[in-house]
């Protein structure tokens, strides 16, 4: 089961005591604030969880996978995520379900 | 932007919430996300992106000090794929890129 905004809001209602409307708005505002910062060109560092970095990628050759036609991939700015130490350690311990 | 700056930004945005609740809520969200990934679950946030695990197979590594070969077990690493809205907003921006100071 994937974690979704609805489930996150439910936990804010149960654990933090925000009412359901506040909780839903808060989850939206959280992701919007991170997007906002990245759109403003700001790296986002959430210690323990990870960093959202911005990188510039030059134009490079690409291909339409369906037709095989060569088309350049234009230069662009992208977000990359670098997991923090705490997240890495907790995820490494996951043994796997065999269904990945 | 650091975690404490994110808490400040959210407090300014959600003025009806107590500052302490904003901090607790941010910590709760980050813990929920960490917990989901630690359990092998995905995180799917439309317009922001999805987090999943990638498997790194076992490999032979080396102790950089002694040069001895060491068997490294397979492991999972977190992976983030930005969603469409985030990709488009970031790529459409011409603001200079700034790195955040440590907290």
N, CA and C atoms of all chains as a GROMACS GRO file, in nm:
protein
  609
    1UNK      N    1   0.084  -0.121   0.000
    1UNK     CA    2   0.000   0.000   0.000
    1UNK      C    3   0.087   0.125   0.000
    2UNK      N    4   0.057   0.214  -0.090
    2UNK     CA    5   0.136   0.339  -0.097
    2UNK      C    6   0.082   0.441   0.003
    3UNK      N    7   0.173   0.519   0.059
    3UNK     CA    8   0.134   0.630   0.146
    3UNK      C    9   0.086   0.746   0.058
    4UNK      N   10  -0.032   0.800   0.091
    4UNK     CA   11  -0.089   0.909   0.012
    4UNK      C   12  -0.119   1.028   0.102
    5UNK      N   13  -0.157   1.141   0.039
    5UNK     CA   14  -0.190   1.262   0.117
    5UNK      C   15  -0.306   1.237   0.213
    6UNK      N   16  -0.404   1.156   0.169
    6UNK     CA   17  -0.521   1.130   0.253
    6UNK      C   18  -0.478   1.061   0.383
    7UNK      N   19  -0.388   0.963   0.370
    7UNK     CA   20  -0.341   0.890   0.487
    7UNK      C   21  -0.257   0.981   0.578
    8UNK      N   22  -0.175   1.066   0.516
    8UNK     CA   23  -0.092   1.159   0.594
    8UNK      C   24  -0.181   1.254   0.674
    9UNK      N   25  -0.288   1.303   0.611
    9UNK     CA   26  -0.379   1.395   0.679
    9UNK      C   27  -0.448   1.325   0.796
   10UNK      N   28  -0.487   1.200   0.775
   10UNK     CA   29  -0.553   1.122   0.880
   10UNK      C   30  -0.461   1.111   1.003
   11UNK      N   31  -0.332   1.089   0.979
   11UNK     CA   32  -0.235   1.080   1.091
   11UNK      C   33  -0.219   1.215   1.162
   12UNK      N   34  -0.224   1.324   1.086
   12UNK     CA   35  -0.212   1.456   1.151
   12UNK      C   36  -0.334   1.481   1.239
   13UNK      N   37  -0.449   1.430   1.195
   13UNK     CA   38  -0.572   1.440   1.273
   13UNK      C   39  -0.559   1.357   1.401
   14UNK      N   40  -0.512   1.234   1.388
   14UNK     CA   41  -0.503   1.143   1.503
   14UNK      C   42  -0.388   1.178   1.598
   15UNK      N   43  -0.272   1.211   1.543
   15UNK     CA   44  -0.152   1.226   1.626
   15UNK      C   45  -0.126   1.370   1.671
   16UNK      N   46  -0.155   1.467   1.585
   16UNK     CA   47  -0.123   1.607   1.619
   16UNK      C   48  -0.249   1.680   1.667
   17UNK      N   49  -0.366   1.627   1.632
   17UNK     CA   50  -0.489   1.689   1.679
   17UNK      C   51  -0.540   1.802   1.592
   18UNK      N   52  -0.487   1.813   1.468
   18UNK     CA   53  -0.547   1.910   1.376
   18UNK      C   54  -0.685   1.856   1.337
   19UNK      N   55  -0.783   1.946   1.310
   19UNK     CA   56  -0.911   1.893   1.263
   19UNK      C   57  -0.894   1.846   1.119
   20UNK      N   58  -0.993   1.775   1.067
   20UNK     CA   59  -0.973   1.709   0.937
   20UNK      C   60  -0.945   1.808   0.824
   21UNK      N   61  -1.013   1.923   0.828
   21UNK     CA   62  -0.990   2.023   0.723
   21UNK      C   63  -0.850   2.082   0.734
   22UNK      N   64  -0.811   2.117   0.858
   22UNK     CA   65  -0.676   2.170   0.881
   22UNK      C   66  -0.569   2.071   0.836
   23UNK      N   67  -0.592   1.943   0.868
   23UNK     CA   68  -0.493   1.840   0.836
   23UNK      C   69  -0.474   1.828   0.685
   24UNK      N   70  -0.587   1.830   0.613
   24UNK     CA   71  -0.580   1.816   0.467
   24UNK      C   72  -0.509   1.937   0.408
   25UNK      N   73  -0.544   2.058   0.458
   25UNK     CA   74  -0.480   2.180   0.409
   25UNK      C   75  -0.332   2.181   0.441
   26UNK      N   76  -0.298   2.128   0.558
   26UNK     CA   77  -0.158   2.130   0.600
   26UNK      C   78  -0.072   2.043   0.508
   27UNK      N   79  -0.123   1.925   0.476
   27UNK     CA   80  -0.047   1.835   0.388
   27UNK      C   81  -0.025   1.901   0.251
   28UNK      N   82  -0.131   1.965   0.199
   28UNK     CA   83  -0.116   2.038   0.071
   28UNK      C   84  -0.014   2.150   0.083
   29UNK      N   85  -0.022   2.226   0.194
   29UNK     CA   86   0.068   2.340   0.212
   29UNK      C   87   0.213   2.293   0.226
   30UNK      N   88   0.232   2.179   0.291
   30UNK     CA   89   0.367   2.124   0.309
   30UNK      C   90   0.432   2.099   0.172
   31UNK      N   91   0.364   2.023   0.086
   31UNK     CA   92   0.424   1.993  -0.044
   31UNK      C   93   0.432   2.117  -0.132
   32UNK      N   94   0.333   2.208  -0.117
   32UNK     CA   95   0.338   2.330  -0.196
   32UNK      C   96   0.456   2.418  -0.154
   33UNK      N   97   0.487   2.423  -0.025
   33UNK     CA   98   0.600   2.504   0.022
   33UNK      C   99   0.732   2.451  -0.032
   34UNK      N  100   0.744   2.319  -0.039
   34UNK     CA  101   0.868   2.261  -0.093
   34UNK      C  102   0.878   2.291  -0.243
   35UNK      N  103   0.766   2.273  -0.314
   35UNK     CA  104   0.765   2.306  -0.459
   35UNK      C  105   0.799   2.452  -0.483
   36UNK      N  106   0.739   2.540  -0.402
   36UNK     CA  107   0.763   2.685  -0.411
   36UNK      C  108   0.911   2.717  -0.400
   37UNK      N  109   0.975   2.660  -0.297
   37UNK     CA  110   1.117   2.688  -0.273
   37UNK      C  111   1.198   2.640  -0.394
   38UNK      N  112   1.168   2.520  -0.443
   38UNK     CA  113   1.244   2.466  -0.557
   38UNK      C  114   1.221   2.551  -0.682
   39UNK      N  115   1.098   2.600  -0.697
   39UNK     CA  116   1.067   2.685  -0.812
   39UNK      C  117   1.144   2.818  -0.802
   40UNK      N  118   1.163   2.866  -0.680
   40UNK     CA  119   1.241   2.989  -0.658
   40UNK      C  120   1.391   2.965  -0.674
   41UNK      N  121   1.430   2.842  -0.701
   41UNK     CA  122   1.572   2.811  -0.719
   41UNK      C  123   1.642   2.771  -0.590
   42UNK      N  124   1.563   2.748  -0.483
   42UNK     CA  125   1.623   2.714  -0.353
   42UNK      C  126   1.630   2.565  -0.332
   43UNK      N  127   1.749   2.517  -0.297
   43UNK     CA  128   1.766   2.380  -0.253
   43UNK      C  129   1.684   2.360  -0.124
   44UNK      N  130   1.626   2.242  -0.102
   44UNK     CA  131   1.550   2.216   0.022
   44UNK      C  132   1.619   2.105   0.100
   45UNK      N  133   1.657   2.136   0.225
   45UNK     CA  134   1.731   2.040   0.308
   45UNK      C  135   1.648   2.003   0.430
   46UNK      N  136   1.599   1.879   0.432
   46UNK     CA  137   1.518   1.834   0.545
   46UNK      C  138   1.601   1.732   0.622
   47UNK      N  139   1.668   1.780   0.726
   47UNK     CA  140   1.769   1.697   0.792
   47UNK      C  141   1.707   1.568   0.844
   48UNK      N  142   1.776   1.457   0.823
   48UNK     CA  143   1.727   1.326   0.862
   48UNK      C  144   1.652   1.259   0.749
   49UNK      N  145   1.580   1.340   0.668
   49UNK     CA  146   1.504   1.282   0.557
   49UNK      C  147   1.585   1.287   0.427
   50UNK      N  148   1.622   1.408   0.388
   50UNK     CA  149   1.704   1.418   0.267
   50UNK      C  150   1.702   1.557   0.208
   51UNK      N  151   1.779   1.575   0.101
   51UNK     CA  152   1.788   1.706   0.034
   51UNK      C  153   1.727   1.696  -0.106
   52UNK      N  154   1.650   1.799  -0.141
   52UNK     CA  155   1.605   1.814  -0.279
   52UNK      C  156   1.697   1.917  -0.343
   53UNK      N  157   1.777   1.870  -0.437
   53UNK     CA  158   1.875   1.956  -0.503
   53UNK      C  159   1.826   1.994  -0.641
   54UNK      N  160   1.877   2.106  -0.692
   54UNK     CA  161   1.846   2.149  -0.828
   54UNK      C  162   1.970   2.133  -0.914
   55UNK      N  163   1.952   2.076  -1.032
   55UNK     CA  164   2.065   2.059  -1.122
   55UNK      C  165   2.026   2.105  -1.261
   56UNK      N  166   2.125   2.158  -1.330
   56UNK     CA  167   2.104   2.198  -1.469
   56UNK      C  168   2.159   2.088  -1.559
   57UNK      N  169   2.079   2.045  -1.655
   57UNK     CA  170   2.128   1.942  -1.748
   57UNK      C  171   2.136   2.001  -1.888
   58UNK      N  172   2.251   1.984  -1.952
   58UNK     CA  173   2.269   2.031  -2.089
   58UNK      C  174   2.185   1.948  -2.186
   59UNK      N  175   2.165   2.005  -2.305
   59UNK     CA  176   2.097   1.930  -2.410
   59UNK      C  177   2.177   1.802  -2.440
   60UNK      N  178   2.106   1.693  -2.467
   60UNK     CA  179   2.175   1.568  -2.502
   60UNK      C  180   2.092   1.494  -2.607
   61UNK      N  181   2.157   1.404  -2.681
   61UNK     CA  182   2.081   1.333  -2.784
   61UNK      C  183   1.985   1.232  -2.722
   62UNK      N  184   1.867   1.220  -2.778
   62UNK     CA  185   1.769   1.124  -2.729
   62UNK      C  186   1.705   1.054  -2.847
   63UNK      N  187   1.609   0.971  -2.817
   63UNK     CA  188   1.545   0.890  -2.921
   63UNK      C  189   1.400   0.868  -2.882
   64UNK      N  190   1.312   0.873  -2.976
   64UNK     CA  191   1.173   0.834  -2.951
   64UNK      C  192   1.172   0.682  -2.943
   65UNK      N  193   1.138   0.628  -2.824
   65UNK     CA  194   1.149   0.482  -2.807
   65UNK      C  195   1.055   0.404  -2.900
   66UNK      N  196   0.946   0.468  -2.943
   66UNK     CA  197   0.849   0.399  -3.030
   66UNK      C  198   0.899   0.393  -3.174
   67UNK      N  199   0.944   0.508  -3.224
   67UNK     CA  200   0.978   0.515  -3.367
   67UNK      C  201   1.127   0.499  -3.392
   68UNK      N  202   1.209   0.515  -3.288
   68UNK     CA  203   1.353   0.506  -3.306
   68UNK      C  204   1.413   0.635  -3.361
   69UNK      N  205   1.325   0.734  -3.385
   69UNK     CA  206   1.370   0.861  -3.442
   69UNK      C  207   1.458   0.937  -3.341
   70UNK      N  208   1.566   0.997  -3.388
   70UNK     CA  209   1.654   1.076  -3.299
   70UNK      C  210   1.597   1.214  -3.279
   71UNK      N  211   1.579   1.253  -3.152
   71UNK     CA  212   1.534   1.389  -3.120
   71UNK      C  213   1.614   1.437  -3.000
   72UNK      N  214   1.670   1.558  -3.006
   72UNK     CA  215   1.749   1.606  -2.892
   72UNK      C  216   1.661   1.628  -2.770
   73UNK      N  217   1.712   1.596  -2.652
   73UNK     CA  218   1.646   1.628  -2.525
   73UNK      C  219   1.699   1.765  -2.485
   74UNK      N  220   1.608   1.863  -2.475
   74UNK     CA  221   1.651   2.001  -2.455
   74UNK      C  222   1.716   2.020  -2.318
   75UNK      N  223   1.798   2.123  -2.304
   75UNK     CA  224   1.857   2.159  -2.176
   75UNK      C  225   1.745   2.186  -2.076
   76UNK      N  226   1.763   2.146  -1.952
   76UNK     CA  227   1.656   2.167  -1.854
   76UNK      C  228   1.710   2.172  -1.712
   77UNK      N  229   1.625   2.224  -1.623
   77UNK     CA  230   1.657   2.225  -1.479
   77UNK      C  231   1.576   2.114  -1.414
   78UNK      N  232   1.641   2.030  -1.335
   78UNK     CA  233   1.572   1.915  -1.274
   78UNK      C  234   1.595   1.910  -1.123
   79UNK      N  235   1.503   1.841  -1.054
   79UNK     CA  236   1.515   1.818  -0.911
   79UNK      C  237   1.574   1.680  -0.889
   80UNK      N  238   1.672   1.668  -0.802
   80UNK     CA  239   1.720   1.536  -0.762
   80UNK      C  240   1.705   1.524  -0.611
   81UNK      N  241   1.686   1.402  -0.563
   81UNK     CA  242   1.670   1.380  -0.419
   81UNK      C  243   1.788   1.299  -0.369
   82UNK      N  244   1.853   1.351  -0.266
   82UNK     CA  245   1.961   1.276  -0.200
   82UNK      C  246   1.915   1.238  -0.061
   83UNK      N  247   1.887   1.109  -0.036
   83UNK     CA  248   1.838   1.069   0.096
   83UNK      C  249   1.938   1.102   0.206
   84UNK      N  250   1.888   1.139   0.321
   84UNK     CA  251   1.972   1.167   0.437
   84UNK      C  252   2.017   1.038   0.504
   85UNK      N  253   2.114   1.051   0.592
   85UNK     CA  254   2.174   0.935   0.658
   85UNK      C  255   2.070   0.850   0.732
   86UNK      N  256   1.981   0.919   0.807
   86UNK     CA  257   1.883   0.847   0.889
   86UNK      C  258   1.787   0.766   0.800
   87UNK      N  259   1.742   0.828   0.691
   87UNK     CA  260   1.651   0.758   0.599
   87UNK      C  261   1.723   0.640   0.535
   88UNK      N  262   1.847   0.661   0.492
   88UNK     CA  263   1.923   0.553   0.426
   88UNK      C  264   1.936   0.432   0.518
   89UNK      N  265   1.974   0.460   0.644
   89UNK     CA  266   1.996   0.350   0.738
   89UNK      C  267   1.865   0.274   0.763
   90UNK      N  268   1.754   0.348   0.776
   90UNK     CA  269   1.627   0.278   0.804
   90UNK      C  270   1.578   0.198   0.685
   91UNK      N  271   1.606   0.245   0.564
   91UNK     CA  272   1.561   0.176   0.444
   91UNK      C  273   1.649   0.054   0.413
   92UNK      N  274   1.779   0.067   0.440
   92UNK     CA  275   1.872  -0.043   0.415
   92UNK      C  276   1.829  -0.170   0.488
   93UNK      N  277   1.770  -0.152   0.605
   93UNK     CA  278   1.732  -0.265   0.688
   93UNK      C  279   1.612  -0.340   0.631
   94UNK      N  280   1.542  -0.277   0.533
   94UNK     CA  281   1.426  -0.344   0.476
   94UNK      C  282   1.471  -0.467   0.398
   95UNK      N  283   1.417  -0.584   0.433
   95UNK     CA  284   1.466  -0.710   0.376
   95UNK      C  285   1.406  -0.738   0.239
   96UNK      N  286   1.297  -0.670   0.206
   96UNK     CA  287   1.234  -0.693   0.076
   96UNK      C  288   1.123  -0.794   0.087
   97UNK      N  289   1.024  -0.779   0.000
   97UNK     CA  290   0.908  -0.867   0.006
   97UNK      C  291   0.914  -0.970  -0.104
   98UNK      N  292   1.013  -0.955  -0.195
   98UNK     CA  293   1.023  -1.047  -0.306
   98UNK      C  294   0.928  -1.016  -0.419
   99UNK      N  295   0.848  -0.910  -0.404
   99UNK     CA  296   0.751  -0.878  -0.510
   99UNK      C  297   0.783  -0.746  -0.578
  100UNK      N  298   0.905  -0.695  -0.557
  100UNK     CA  299   0.940  -0.565  -0.618
  100UNK      C  300   0.956  -0.572  -0.769
  101UNK      N  301   1.629   2.614   0.152
  101UNK     CA  302   1.534   2.614   0.263
  101UNK      C  303   1.562   2.493   0.353
  102UNK      N  304   1.574   2.518   0.481
  102UNK     CA  305   1.598   2.410   0.577
  102UNK      C  306   1.465   2.372   0.644
  103UNK      N  307   1.470   2.268   0.728
  103UNK     CA  308   1.348   2.225   0.797
  103UNK      C  309   1.290   2.338   0.881
  104UNK      N  310   1.376   2.412   0.953
  104UNK     CA  311   1.321   2.519   1.038
  104UNK      C  312   1.264   2.633   0.954
  105UNK      N  313   1.324   2.658   0.836
  105UNK     CA  314   1.266   2.760   0.747
  105UNK      C  315   1.134   2.713   0.687
  106UNK      N  316   1.123   2.583   0.663
  106UNK     CA  317   0.997   2.527   0.614
  106UNK      C  318   0.888   2.543   0.721
  107UNK      N  319   0.925   2.517   0.847
  107UNK     CA  320   0.829   2.534   0.957
  107UNK      C  321   0.784   2.680   0.967
  108UNK      N  322   0.879   2.773   0.951
  108UNK     CA  323   0.843   2.916   0.953
  108UNK      C  324   0.750   2.952   0.838
  109UNK      N  325   0.783   2.901   0.718
  109UNK     CA  326   0.700   2.931   0.600
  109UNK      C  327   0.559   2.878   0.620
  110UNK      N  328   0.546   2.758   0.678
  110UNK     CA  329   0.414   2.700   0.699
  110UNK      C  330   0.338   2.773   0.810
  111UNK      N  331   0.410   2.821   0.912
  111UNK     CA  332   0.345   2.898   1.019
  111UNK      C  333   0.287   3.026   0.963
  112UNK      N  334   0.361   3.089   0.872
  112UNK     CA  335   0.314   3.214   0.811
  112UNK      C  336   0.192   3.187   0.724
  113UNK      N  337   0.189   3.070   0.661
  113UNK     CA  338   0.082   3.034   0.570
  113UNK      C  339  -0.042   2.986   0.645
  114UNK      N  340  -0.021   2.918   0.757
  114UNK     CA  341  -0.131   2.858   0.834
  114UNK      C  342  -0.137   2.931   0.968
  115UNK      N  343  -0.179   3.058   0.964
  115UNK     CA  344  -0.172   3.144   1.082
  115UNK      C  345  -0.262   3.097   1.197
  116UNK      N  346  -0.367   3.020   1.163
  116UNK     CA  347  -0.460   2.975   1.266
  116UNK      C  348  -0.401   2.860   1.348
  117UNK      N  349  -0.287   2.802   1.305
  117UNK     CA  350  -0.228   2.692   1.380
  117UNK      C  351  -0.121   2.744   1.477
  118UNK      N  352  -0.112   2.682   1.594
  118UNK     CA  353  -0.007   2.716   1.690
  118UNK      C  354   0.128   2.675   1.632
  119UNK      N  355   0.231   2.757   1.656
  119UNK     CA  356   0.364   2.730   1.601
  119UNK      C  357   0.411   2.590   1.638
  120UNK      N  358   0.380   2.549   1.760
  120UNK     CA  359   0.422   2.417   1.807
  120UNK      C  360   0.354   2.304   1.728
  121UNK      N  361   0.226   2.326   1.692
  121UNK     CA  362   0.155   2.225   1.613
  121UNK      C  363   0.215   2.214   1.473
  122UNK      N  364   0.258   2.328   1.418
  122UNK     CA  365   0.319   2.326   1.285
  122UNK      C  366   0.447   2.242   1.290
  123UNK      N  367   0.527   2.263   1.393
  123UNK     CA  368   0.651   2.186   1.406
  123UNK      C  369   0.620   2.037   1.422
  124UNK      N  370   0.523   2.005   1.509
  124UNK     CA  371   0.486   1.864   1.528
  124UNK      C  372   0.434   1.802   1.399
  125UNK      N  373   0.357   1.880   1.324
  125UNK     CA  374   0.298   1.827   1.200
  125UNK      C  375   0.407   1.800   1.095
  126UNK      N  376   0.504   1.891   1.085
  126UNK     CA  377   0.614   1.870   0.988
  126UNK      C  378   0.691   1.744   1.028
  127UNK      N  379   0.721   1.732   1.157
  127UNK     CA  380   0.795   1.613   1.202
  127UNK      C  381   0.715   1.487   1.179
  128UNK      N  382   0.583   1.494   1.201
  128UNK     CA  383   0.497   1.377   1.177
  128UNK      C  384   0.501   1.336   1.030
  129UNK      N  385   0.491   1.435   0.939
  129UNK     CA  386   0.492   1.401   0.797
  129UNK      C  387   0.624   1.334   0.757
  130UNK      N  388   0.736   1.390   0.803
  130UNK     CA  389   0.865   1.333   0.766
  130UNK      C  390   0.882   1.193   0.826
  131UNK      N  391   0.833   1.174   0.948
  131UNK     CA  392   0.841   1.041   1.010
  131UNK      C  393   0.751   0.941   0.937
  132UNK      N  394   0.632   0.986   0.899
  132UNK     CA  395   0.542   0.898   0.823
  132UNK      C  396   0.606   0.853   0.692
  133UNK      N  397   0.674   0.947   0.626
  133UNK     CA  398   0.736   0.915   0.497
  133UNK      C  399   0.854   0.820   0.517
  134UNK      N  400   0.935   0.847   0.619
  134UNK     CA  401   1.048   0.759   0.649
  134UNK      C  402   0.999   0.619   0.683
  135UNK      N  403   0.895   0.613   0.767
  135UNK     CA  404   0.839   0.486   0.811
  135UNK      C  405   0.786   0.405   0.692
  136UNK      N  406   0.713   0.473   0.602
  136UNK     CA  407   0.657   0.403   0.485
  136UNK      C  408   0.769   0.340   0.404
  137UNK      N  409   0.874   0.415   0.377
  137UNK     CA  410   0.985   0.362   0.296
  137UNK      C  411   1.058   0.250   0.370
  138UNK      N  412   1.074   0.265   0.502
  138UNK     CA  413   1.142   0.162   0.582
  138UNK      C  414   1.064   0.031   0.580
  139UNK      N  415   0.931   0.040   0.557
  139UNK     CA  416   0.845  -0.079   0.547
  139UNK      C  417   0.837  -0.131   0.404
  140UNK      N  418   0.906  -0.064   0.313
  140UNK     CA  419   0.903  -0.107   0.174
  140UNK      C  420   0.784  -0.052   0.095
  141UNK      N  421   0.708   0.042   0.156
  141UNK     CA  422   0.594   0.102   0.086
  141UNK      C  423   0.637   0.220   0.000
  142UNK      N  424   0.562   0.248  -0.104
  142UNK     CA  425   0.585   0.366  -0.187
  142UNK      C  426   0.514   0.487  -0.125
  143UNK      N  427   0.552   0.606  -0.171
  143UNK     CA  428   0.480   0.728  -0.133
  143UNK      C  429   0.440   0.793  -0.265
  144UNK      N  430   0.312   0.825  -0.280
  144UNK     CA  431   0.266   0.885  -0.406
  144UNK      C  432   0.192   1.014  -0.379
  145UNK      N  433   0.252   1.125  -0.422
  145UNK     CA  434   0.192   1.257  -0.403
  145UNK      C  435   0.174   1.321  -0.541
  146UNK      N  436   0.049   1.328  -0.586
  146UNK     CA  437   0.025   1.381  -0.721
  146UNK      C  438   0.074   1.526  -0.732
  147UNK      N  439   0.146   1.554  -0.838
  147UNK     CA  440   0.195   1.690  -0.862
  147UNK      C  441   0.326   1.720  -0.793
  148UNK      N  442   0.365   1.632  -0.700
  148UNK     CA  443   0.493   1.650  -0.631
  148UNK      C  444   0.591   1.542  -0.677
  149UNK      N  445   0.549   1.417  -0.659
  149UNK     CA  446   0.635   1.308  -0.704
  149UNK      C  447   0.609   1.181  -0.626
  150UNK      N  448   0.686   1.078  -0.656
  150UNK     CA  449   0.671   0.952  -0.583
  150UNK      C  450   0.807   0.906  -0.533
  151UNK      N  451   0.803   0.840  -0.418
  151UNK     CA  452   0.923   0.782  -0.358
  151UNK      C  453   0.904   0.631  -0.360
  152UNK      N  454   1.011   0.561  -0.393
  152UNK     CA  455   1.006   0.415  -0.391
  152UNK      C  456   1.144   0.365  -0.352
  153UNK      N  457   1.158   0.235  -0.343
  153UNK     CA  458   1.289   0.177  -0.311
  153UNK      C  459   1.348   0.115  -0.437
  154UNK      N  460   1.477   0.132  -0.453
  154UNK     CA  461   1.550   0.059  -0.557
  154UNK      C  462   1.641  -0.040  -0.487
  155UNK      N  463   1.653  -0.159  -0.547
  155UNK     CA  464   1.739  -0.262  -0.489
  155UNK      C  465   1.879  -0.254  -0.548
  156UNK      N  466   1.979  -0.253  -0.462
  156UNK     CA  467   2.119  -0.260  -0.507
  156UNK      C  468   2.168  -0.402  -0.476
  157UNK      N  469   2.199  -0.480  -0.581
  157UNK     CA  470   2.239  -0.619  -0.558
  157UNK      C  471   2.370  -0.629  -0.480
  158UNK      N  472   2.394  -0.747  -0.418
  158UNK     CA  473   2.519  -0.763  -0.343
  158UNK      C  474   2.639  -0.749  -0.437
  159UNK      N  475   2.750  -0.702  -0.386
  159UNK     CA  476   2.869  -0.688  -0.472
  159UNK      C  477   2.993  -0.705  -0.386
  160UNK      N  478   3.106  -0.724  -0.454
  160UNK     CA  479   3.233  -0.728  -0.382
  160UNK      C  480   3.287  -0.586  -0.374
  161UNK      N  481   3.320  -0.545  -0.253
  161UNK     CA  482   3.380  -0.413  -0.236
  161UNK      C  483   3.520  -0.430  -0.182
  162UNK      N  484   3.583  -0.318  -0.153
  162UNK     CA  485   3.718  -0.325  -0.097
  162UNK      C  486   3.729  -0.235   0.025
  163UNK      N  487   3.803  -0.282   0.122
  163UNK     CA  488   3.839  -0.196   0.233
  163UNK      C  489   3.943  -0.097   0.179
  164UNK      N  490   3.908   0.034   0.175
  164UNK     CA  491   3.999   0.128   0.111
  164UNK      C  492   4.134   0.138   0.184
  165UNK      N  493   4.137   0.104   0.311
  165UNK     CA  494   4.264   0.115   0.387
  165UNK      C  495   4.357  -0.001   0.356
  166UNK      N  496   4.301  -0.125   0.361
  166UNK     CA  497   4.388  -0.243   0.348
  166UNK      C  498   4.385  -0.302   0.207
  167UNK      N  499   4.284  -0.263   0.126
  167UNK     CA  500   4.273  -0.321  -0.008
  167UNK      C  501   4.210  -0.459  -0.009
  168UNK      N  502   4.171  -0.510   0.110
  168UNK     CA  503   4.109  -0.642   0.118
  168UNK      C  504   3.970  -0.642   0.053
  169UNK      N  505   3.936  -0.749  -0.018
  169UNK     CA  506   3.802  -0.764  -0.075
  169UNK      C  507   3.704  -0.794   0.038
  170UNK      N  508   3.586  -0.729   0.035
  170UNK     CA  509   3.481  -0.758   0.133
  170UNK      C  510   3.350  -0.778   0.058
  171UNK      N  511   3.274  -0.880   0.098
  171UNK     CA  512   3.144  -0.903   0.036
  171UNK      C  513   3.043  -0.805   0.094
  172UNK      N  514   2.979  -0.722   0.007
  172UNK     CA  515   2.877  -0.629   0.055
  172UNK      C  516   2.740  -0.686   0.022
  173UNK      N  517   2.652  -0.695   0.121
  173UNK     CA  518   2.520  -0.754   0.095
  173UNK      C  519   2.434  -0.660   0.009
  174UNK      N  520   2.330  -0.713  -0.052
  174UNK     CA  521   2.235  -0.630  -0.126
  174UNK      C  522   2.162  -0.537  -0.031
  175UNK      N  523   2.114  -0.424  -0.082
  175UNK     CA  524   2.040  -0.332   0.005
  175UNK      C  525   1.941  -0.251  -0.078
  176UNK      N  526   1.848  -0.189  -0.008
  176UNK     CA  527   1.752  -0.101  -0.074
  176UNK      C  528   1.793   0.044  -0.051
  177UNK      N  529   1.773   0.127  -0.154
  177UNK     CA  530   1.799   0.271  -0.138
  177UNK      C  531   1.674   0.348  -0.181
  178UNK      N  532   1.646   0.463  -0.114
  178UNK     CA  533   1.529   0.542  -0.152
  178UNK      C  534   1.550   0.608  -0.289
  179UNK      N  535   1.441   0.618  -0.364
  179UNK     CA  536   1.446   0.683  -0.495
  179UNK      C  537   1.328   0.778  -0.508
  180UNK      N  538   1.352   0.898  -0.563
  180UNK     CA  539   1.245   0.997  -0.583
  180UNK      C  540   1.230   1.026  -0.731
  181UNK      N  541   1.105   1.021  -0.777
  181UNK     CA  542   1.077   1.060  -0.915
  181UNK      C  543   0.985   1.182  -0.911
  182UNK      N  544   1.033   1.298  -0.954
  182UNK     CA  545   0.950   1.419  -0.947
  182UNK      C  546   0.825   1.405  -1.032
  183UNK      N  547   0.714   1.459  -0.987
  183UNK     CA  548   0.588   1.457  -1.061
  183UNK      C  549   0.586   1.567  -1.166
  184UNK      N  550   0.483   1.561  -1.251
  184UNK     CA  551   0.476   1.650  -1.367
  184UNK      C  552   0.476   1.798  -1.326
  185UNK      N  553   0.391   1.834  -1.229
  185UNK     CA  554   0.382   1.975  -1.192
  185UNK      C  555   0.516   2.027  -1.138
  186UNK      N  556   0.579   1.948  -1.052
  186UNK     CA  557   0.709   1.988  -0.996
  186UNK      C  558   0.812   2.003  -1.108
  187UNK      N  559   0.817   1.904  -1.198
  187UNK     CA  560   0.913   1.909  -1.310
  187UNK      C  561   0.893   2.035  -1.392
  188UNK      N  562   0.766   2.064  -1.422
  188UNK     CA  563   0.738   2.178  -1.510
  188UNK      C  564   0.768   2.310  -1.441
  189UNK      N  565   0.732   2.321  -1.313
  189UNK     CA  566   0.756   2.447  -1.243
  189UNK      C  567   0.904   2.473  -1.225
  190UNK      N  568   0.980   2.368  -1.195
  190UNK     CA  569   1.125   2.384  -1.174
  190UNK      C  570   1.194   2.417  -1.307
  191UNK      N  571   1.152   2.348  -1.412
  191UNK     CA  572   1.217   2.369  -1.542
  191UNK      C  573   1.180   2.505  -1.601
  192UNK      N  574   1.061   2.558  -1.564
  192UNK     CA  575   1.017   2.686  -1.616
  192UNK      C  576   1.079   2.804  -1.542
  193UNK      N  577   1.152   2.776  -1.434
  193UNK     CA  578   1.206   2.882  -1.350
  193UNK      C  579   1.344   2.926  -1.398
  194UNK      N  580   1.366   3.056  -1.394
  194UNK     CA  581   1.498   3.108  -1.432
  194UNK      C  582   1.568   3.170  -1.311
  195UNK      N  583   1.508   3.150  -1.191
  195UNK     CA  584   1.570   3.204  -1.069
  195UNK      C  585   1.707   3.140  -1.049
  196UNK      N  586   1.806   3.216  -1.004
  196UNK     CA  587   1.936   3.155  -0.980
  196UNK      C  588   1.926   3.044  -0.874
  197UNK      N  589   2.004   2.939  -0.890
  197UNK     CA  590   2.001   2.827  -0.795
  197UNK      C  591   2.085   2.861  -0.673
  198UNK      N  592   2.025   2.851  -0.554
  198UNK     CA  593   2.100   2.878  -0.431
  198UNK      C  594   2.095   2.756  -0.340
  199UNK      N  595   2.209   2.726  -0.278
  199UNK     CA  596   2.214   2.616  -0.182
  199UNK      C  597   2.184   2.670  -0.044
  200UNK      N  598   2.126   2.583   0.042
  200UNK     CA  599   2.091   2.627   0.177
  200UNK      C  600   2.208   2.607   0.272
  201UNK      N  601   2.216   2.696   0.370
  201UNK     CA  602   2.314   2.678   0.478
  201UNK      C  603   2.267   2.563   0.566
  202UNK      N  604   2.359   2.499   0.636
  202UNK     CA  605   2.320   2.397   0.733
  202UNK      C  606   2.252   2.463   0.851
  203UNK      N  607   2.166   2.383   0.918
  203UNK     CA  608   2.098   2.437   1.037
  203UNK      C  609   2.191   2.435   1.155
   0.00000   0.00000   0.00000
